[in-house]
Amino acid sequence: METSRENQQRIFALAFHVDYWNYLHWVDPFSEKRFTQRQHTYARALPSQVYTPQMVVNGQYGFVGSNRRQGVAAVQHALETPASVGLILELQSIQGNQLVVQYQLSSTPDNPQVLNLALAERDIVRKIGAGENSGRTLIHSNVVRAFHSIPVDEKSAASDTSLLPTVNLEFPDDVVRENSSLIGYVQHPQTMRVLGAYRLDL
């Protein structure tokens, strides 16, 4: 899970489902190998171990996701730290399972930065038929159903909105748009620190 914030001190939670438990007689349909690889990237950058569940706050703190006290403390510290980059997302169009989004940063980046776009779906209910959770009904929140990262440059801070860049994002056909939001967050690709974020409801 990654959490971030914008100037109004809102918390954006994202659930990245990893794939290394899929051998336990049940395959998580939301898991992806690249999310597992992303977890290991965090482990190297923080540095931290790999946990299940794991919580990462603003790309700076990683710990066991069930540690409520540590989680509350890390989120509170993040809320007290001003975002260093402002971000705005504007939906341009949605056609089928393709959406086009325009993005704008508050300033021209003076070091390498990437914009991550995560389409997160809420209130997914699934009955588990096998594995250690067999027979249980699970409710998933903020599951990342589509994810895309792009480097940002000076065009992302243009004052003329007609010159601002856009990005296309494809998402699965079964995503319920009414239960989904697009979370964008600017991140340093080496330190993994989150510099600013924005939520766009679909």
Secondary structure, DSSP 8 states (H G I E B T S, - for coil): -EEE--TT---EEEB---STTTTSS---TT--HHHHHHHHHHHHHTT----SSEEEETTTEEEETT-HHHHHHHHHHHHTS--SS-EEEEEEEEETTEEEEEEEESS--SS--EEEEEEEE--EEEE--SSTTTT-EEEE-SEEEEEEEEE--GGGG-SSGGG--EEEEE--TT--GGGEEEEEEEE-TTT--EEEEEEEE-
